Each structure stands twice: as C-alpha cells, then as structure tokens.
Amino acid sequence: MAAVTESVRLETEGDIALVVVDNPPVNALSWHVRQGLFDGINQAVAGGAKAIVVMCDGRTFIAGADISEFGGGAPQAAGLPEVQAAMENAPVPVIAAIHGTALGGGLEVALCAHYRVALGSAKFGLPEVNLGLLPGAGGTQRLPRLTGVPKALEMMTSGRHIGTDEALECGLVDELAHGDLSALRTAAIGFANRAIAENMPLLRVRDRNDKVEAAKGDTELFAKFRKSIARKTRGFLAPEYNVQCVEAAANLSFEEGLKVERKLFLELMTGPQSQAQRYYFFAERAANKVPGIDKDTPLVDIQKCGVLGAGTMGGGIAMNFANVGIPVTIVERDQEALDRGLAVVRKNYERSRSITPEMVEQRMAMITGSTDKADFADCDIVIEAVFEDMELKKTIFRELDQICKPGAIMASNTSALDVNEIASVTSRPESVIGMHFFSPANVMKLLEVVRGDKSSDTTVATAMSIGKRIGKIAALVGVCHGFVGNRMLFMRRIEADRIILEGATPAQVDRVLFDFGFPMGPFAMSDLAGLDIGWKAENSKGETLRDLMCESGRRGQKNGRGYYTYDSETRAATPDPEVEQIIKDFATGKGIEQREVSDQEVLERCLYPMVNEGAKILEEGIAIRGSDVDVVWVNGYGWPVYRGGPMHWADSVGLTEIVEKIKGYSALGGRHWELSPLLERLAAEGGKLSNYSN
Ligand SMILES: NC(=O)c1ccc[n+]([C@@H]2O[C@H](COP(=O)([O-])OP(=O)(O)OC[C@H]3O[C@@H](n4cnc5c(N)ncnc54)[C@H](O)[C@@H]3O)[C@@H](O)[C@H]2O)c1
C-alpha cells in the first residue's frame, strides 16, 4: 500500500492494482483526489498491473465536484479530463467499483472506466441541471452512448438518481455485488481477474455508438421529449442545453459532441441562471444555521406530536409527521369536523402515486383523532392550526398551557399574527414559537419558524430541527405582521390591486409575473384561494373592488367566476370583459384615469416594493440573512429559482437602479414606496442584499 496523495492510495492484490480514494465525507473530486487518481492510474500501469480497480473508502463513491473549490483558489492539479483520459486510455482493464452515490463528476469518472461493478444499494445521477448546469466532463456524450438516448435525456434533465436495477437494465452497470464495501472490493477484484483471464476488450464508452445510432437524425424523438418536459422546466435554460448535448451525442462524433458540451457548459456556467441556482444552493444550506445558537443546544426529544385543527393546514401538518413515523394526535372541535379532516388526509394519501394502499393504512395508523385537547398531555410538541383569530388563539394557548407537559413545545401555525401576544397568555412563553407551514402543508417545502421575543434557544433549535426531520426547509424569522413571506406578498398585492385601476388588466399583471417565472400571478391566485375569504355579504358596501366582485357573484375558481371565467370542464381561465368593466367603473368612480400600462411598469411596481420590504425586514432584524428571504420566496411562493430569490434578483438588476425607480414611484404614495434606508445605503456603497447578514 502506498499513498499517492493525501487522499488517494495505491494497493495491489496479485496482478491487480487498486486506486482507492479516501476523501471524507463524500469523496468529492478535490484537487488532491484528481491528482491522486491520475498518478495512481499511471503508477499502476508503470508498475505492471494487469487490471486496475478504482474505488472509494467511506460511505460513497465520488459524490461529485468539491463545491468548496467553486470559488477558485485550489492548487494546480490534474484536471478531470486528464484523469478521465488516464483511465480510458489505460492499456489494461479499468474497473470502477461503486457504492453509495456516483453523482455528477463522480459518475463522469466512472463512465471512463472500461467496466462498472456496483453494490446493490448504489445510486447514479447527473444532477448538474439542478444547479443550472450540464455535466461538463464528457458526461453528456458518454451517458447516452452507454444507456441510450431516452434514458440519458431523462436522467440529465431531471437530475434524478437511479438505482442499480435501472442502472443494470440500461447498461450503466455491468455487474452487481451484494453486502458491504469489502464484498464490493472482492467482486471488483473477481471481475478484474476475469477480465484478465478472458482477455476482455478495453471498452471505451466514447467509442460505443450502437446505442445512440437509433436516435441519429430523429428530430421527432427530441421534439417529443422537449414537449414532455416543457411545463416542468419552463423558464430554465439548463434542461434545454442538456437536451442539445444529447442531440449532439446522437448526431455528431464524440469529439464534436464534446465541443458542443464545452460551449454550452461555459455559457451556462457564466450565465445568470446557474449563478442564481448555485447561489441558492448555498442559501438553502445557510438557512439552517442560527447564529448564537450552538450545535450542542439541547433539543426537546419529539416522539409524539399534537395538531389542533384538522382543516386545510392541520391535516397536512399531521401528514408530515406521520410520514416520518412520528405519531400524531389531531384534535378537532367536534366529531364531524374531525371525520371530515381525517377523510381529507386519507384521500390525500390515496391520491399520492408514490404511496401503496398498505402504506396509506400505515400512515393513517400513525394519526389518532380526538375531540379532547386533554389528549395532548403526552405530546412533545403541539401545533395549533385553528382559524386565524387572535382571541381564539389566545383562548387555546391558555388551555394548552394547562394541558401540555413541562418542556413541550407549543407552536402556532398563524400566517401573520403576533406570536409574542399569543405567548403572553401562557406561563411558559419560552416554549412558544410560530411554525408557519404553507399550503398544501404536506407538499410545500417551506417552514417559517417564527421566533418570539421569549422563545428559548431549545425551542428555536427544536423547531428548526424537527422542520428538517419532516423534510421541510426551515427559515428562522422574527415577529411582525406576515413574517417574511406574507409581509412581502402584501406589498405586491397593494400595487397589483392599484395598477389594475390605472389600466393594466388582471390578465396582463398575471401574464407579466407568469413570464417572470412565477407559477401564477396575484389575480389567478386570488381566484384559486376564493375571493370571498374573509368577506361577508352583510358587511359588504361596494367600497372595494373585492366587494363589487363578490357582490356580483364572483367568488373565484370555486364557482367558475372570479377575475377570470373558468371553463366548467377544462378549468381553463379566460379574461372576462365584464370584470374589466367592473374595474373600469370602479376606477372612474374614484377619479382614476385609465391608461396603457407597460409590462415593464407592471413588473417594477409588483416586485420593487417586495425588494424594498425585504430590505426593511433585514434592517429590522426579522430575517437573519438576505439569503433567508430568498429561501422563503423560492420555497414558499414559487419565486423562480433561476432568478435566485428577490434579494439575489435585486442585486442582479442593480440596487442603484432599484433605488432610483422606487424614488420615482414614491409619488404614488403608500408606505411600501418609502425607501428602506438599508437599501439606499447598500446601493450607495455598492453592497448586496443577498449577502447581507444580521
Ligand atoms: N390556508 C392556508 O393557506 C394557510 C397557510 C398558512 C397558515 N395558515 C394558518 O393556519 C391556520 C389554520 O388555517 P386553515 O386554512 O387550516 O383553516 P381551516 O378553516 O381550514 O381549518 C381550521 C380548523 O380548525 C378547527 N377549529 C377551530 N376552532 C377550533 C377549536 N377551538 N378546537 C379545535 N379545532 C378548532 C376548525 O373546525 C377547522 O377545521 C390559520 O391560523 C391560518 O392563518 C393557513
């Protein structure tokens, strides 16, 4: 055994050399790994090995690039192409022995071996698309040559990891081993010995054209595939570029295909989308860290969860816990509401394609319904999800204070109410916190954890950690009306409602925001939620546009008429001239002159107040970091990740430009146009919102 570099060693077993990577935690392709692989292969060849096995110690094969080297600064070392060439051109068989996950650059290395042996539990994928990129080390040209075009297209545009069944079937893996790492080693050595004995050919993936032949010139195959991913990948550049690379693999020589890959890779790498997506990757990881609360803060051990209210949110929240095996007690005010709520939970499980009927029963068995809050007595956390009414919430928290065991966390799912006020009615405000889930709560990834003035470190750390355990992306925020997400959303709403009185149509506003990358605009969103939420006919005096809409029987999608008219069968939305007339008449009554409003103005007036509010949120210390604001918006409100989030986007537009525009729009009036001093200062200093941190 000989060390080649600090993370790679060379071993010999008879005629076989093993080049072993040991670069914890995930054997990323750091400079010393690349250099070690390059030197290791060459030393093995020079030493007369008759076959070479490339494998890794620890929990996984090479899991990808070393992201800490993304910013540059690593010492000069062999590049990945040189490592790959050393493997591919070795005069003896090279076998990659794979366990854990072979992802990105890791899989691109494995694709340069002549053969691949894997443990049954291994996973394979090219997830670059998720960072707005494509595999830039020949992966786009090699994968289709090994697996065929359809599989490569699917893997590269989705970033999905495949298991060994699939990998074996599509030719990505030649042989499976079962057991632990030493079983893999034995199997790989066995394979290598056979390769020597049987004089197996040195199969270079780059030379194999049989599997791509069928797709050569088949424009329809690619057109169909593009259509199949169009909805899911709308606005993203990287999926399309991945497709173009596979097209090149089918139609061009390997060398020409590599040139296409290189050109498109560089374009993505230097373009704004990947920059935003890579920024966002780190933003999400940062959100989990709370300055001032150290890692050793004791956590409440959550073995049982209580949920109060089995409505829209309560049911979904309960599902999150049941899904990870935490028993839930869900309490409603009466049996009928409870039965209704549990039936919705069951239906949601039954509708889910990834859940078998057996699993539905298992999950349902984790949820116990009750109409008695006293059943929360043995819960380690109780999450309240009753109506959004401060008096009701206070009454409930007084009761919970009597029922919950000492140390249990008492959380509210309020969307906007003052968590401090709720906590104040209890004898233990240190155990009270906001846990703001998003609808549908079993699907949406975001969790705003709302820290009250008195929430203890243990309470905060437990809420953040349980969020992670149930598969959410948790961002810690402070108390204010609407917290981070809704507070910014309110600002957009004010201006959207205003601009339609000035002459933009709801359809125009929605289109501009849809084209920006949101799943839908504010008016389509209102129709979906229902225009009559919080509206009462007896109090309606035709004073607001909403009053007028509801009074004329427009309730949104639920009755087929809202800002749009909905087709009863297809649910397709069509702008309605009657709505435009209602808006026009209302505006005229208010003395507002209608004019043509440009798309650019719509965009600026909807989004700049959000940026301004985001800056105010930061200066008030409601969010810890600018990037946390982005995490909230990408995960909770469908801000397109390829634009990074409102703070990153504002930086990319230019803060000076935004400040100037806000000053211009401030004549329109309203607190949302009052310029944030922080925003003004950062613009003047050339600072950024996205890397601002409190
Ligand atoms: N719907 C959303 O999109 C959304 C998103 C985030 C947060 N929230 C917040 O979540 C909370 C619940 O909202 P929702 O949309 O689920 O409302 P909902 O009306 O669908 O459900 C509320 C449930 O609470 C039950 N309830 C009321 N008083 C009760 C009591 N005293 N004891 C037991 N059960 C009681 C009701 O019977 C009802 O089933 C609100 O605070 C809301 O602001 C809602």
PDBQT file of the ligand as one rigid body, heavy atoms in Angstrom, charges set to zero:
ROOT
HETATM    1  N1  LIG A 701     -54.834  28.033   4.386  1.00  0.00    +0.000 N 
HETATM    2  C1  LIG A 701     -53.629  28.487   4.189  1.00  0.00    +0.000 C 
HETATM    3  O1  LIG A 701     -53.183  28.666   3.069  1.00  0.00    +0.000 OA
HETATM    4  C2  LIG A 701     -52.758  28.794   5.369  1.00  0.00    +0.000 A 
HETATM    5  C3  LIG A 701     -51.373  28.857   5.182  1.00  0.00    +0.000 A 
HETATM    6  C4  LIG A 701     -50.557  29.073   6.280  1.00  0.00    +0.000 A 
HETATM    7  C5  LIG A 701     -51.102  29.263   7.525  1.00  0.00    +0.000 A 
HETATM    8  N2  LIG A 701     -52.445  29.229   7.682  1.00  0.00    +0.000 N 
HETATM    9  C6  LIG A 701     -52.961  29.432   9.037  1.00  0.00    +0.000 C 
HETATM   10  O2  LIG A 701     -53.301  28.173   9.574  1.00  0.00    +0.000 OA
HETATM   11  C7  LIG A 701     -54.397  28.306  10.459  1.00  0.00    +0.000 C 
HETATM   12  C8  LIG A 701     -55.500  27.378  10.021  1.00  0.00    +0.000 C 
HETATM   13  O3  LIG A 701     -55.883  27.720   8.706  1.00  0.00    +0.000 OA
HETATM   14  P1  LIG A 701     -56.691  26.716   7.770  1.00  0.00    +0.000 P 
HETATM   15  O4  LIG A 701     -56.621  27.265   6.414  1.00  0.00    +0.000 OA
HETATM   16  O5  LIG A 701     -56.260  25.335   8.027  1.00  0.00    +0.000 OA
HETATM   17  O6  LIG A 701     -58.169  26.910   8.325  1.00  0.00    +0.000 OA
HETATM   18  P2  LIG A 701     -59.382  25.908   8.218  1.00  0.00    +0.000 P 
HETATM   19  O7  LIG A 701     -60.590  26.749   8.405  1.00  0.00    +0.000 OA
HETATM   20  O8  LIG A 701     -59.288  25.076   7.017  1.00  0.00    +0.000 OA
HETATM   21  O9  LIG A 701     -59.190  24.966   9.456  1.00  0.00    +0.000 OA
HETATM   22  C9  LIG A 701     -59.288  25.379  10.779  1.00  0.00    +0.000 C 
HETATM   23  C10 LIG A 701     -59.803  24.195  11.576  1.00  0.00    +0.000 C 
HETATM   24  O10 LIG A 701     -59.711  24.500  12.928  1.00  0.00    +0.000 OA
HETATM   25  C11 LIG A 701     -60.821  23.924  13.576  1.00  0.00    +0.000 C 
HETATM   26  N3  LIG A 701     -61.037  24.622  14.825  1.00  0.00    +0.000 N 
HETATM   27  C12 LIG A 701     -61.463  25.884  15.028  1.00  0.00    +0.000 A 
HETATM   28  N4  LIG A 701     -61.530  26.144  16.333  1.00  0.00    +0.000 NA
HETATM   29  C13 LIG A 701     -61.165  25.016  16.971  1.00  0.00    +0.000 A 
HETATM   30  C14 LIG A 701     -61.044  24.660  18.356  1.00  0.00    +0.000 A 
HETATM   31  N5  LIG A 701     -61.319  25.535  19.293  1.00  0.00    +0.000 N 
HETATM   32  N6  LIG A 701     -60.637  23.434  18.630  1.00  0.00    +0.000 NA
HETATM   33  C15 LIG A 701     -60.356  22.551  17.689  1.00  0.00    +0.000 A 
HETATM   34  N7  LIG A 701     -60.445  22.831  16.368  1.00  0.00    +0.000 NA
HETATM   35  C16 LIG A 701     -60.847  24.042  16.020  1.00  0.00    +0.000 A 
HETATM   36  C17 LIG A 701     -61.951  24.113  12.602  1.00  0.00    +0.000 C 
HETATM   37  O11 LIG A 701     -63.013  23.210  12.839  1.00  0.00    +0.000 OA
HETATM   38  C18 LIG A 701     -61.255  23.861  11.285  1.00  0.00    +0.000 C 
HETATM   39  O12 LIG A 701     -61.346  22.522  10.879  1.00  0.00    +0.000 OA
HETATM   40  C19 LIG A 701     -54.757  29.780  10.456  1.00  0.00    +0.000 C 
HETATM   41  O13 LIG A 701     -54.109  30.405  11.518  1.00  0.00    +0.000 OA
HETATM   42  C20 LIG A 701     -54.206  30.255   9.127  1.00  0.00    +0.000 C 
HETATM   43  O14 LIG A 701     -53.908  31.634   9.116  1.00  0.00    +0.000 OA
HETATM   44  C21 LIG A 701     -53.282  28.984   6.642  1.00  0.00    +0.000 A 
ENDROOT
TORSDOF 0
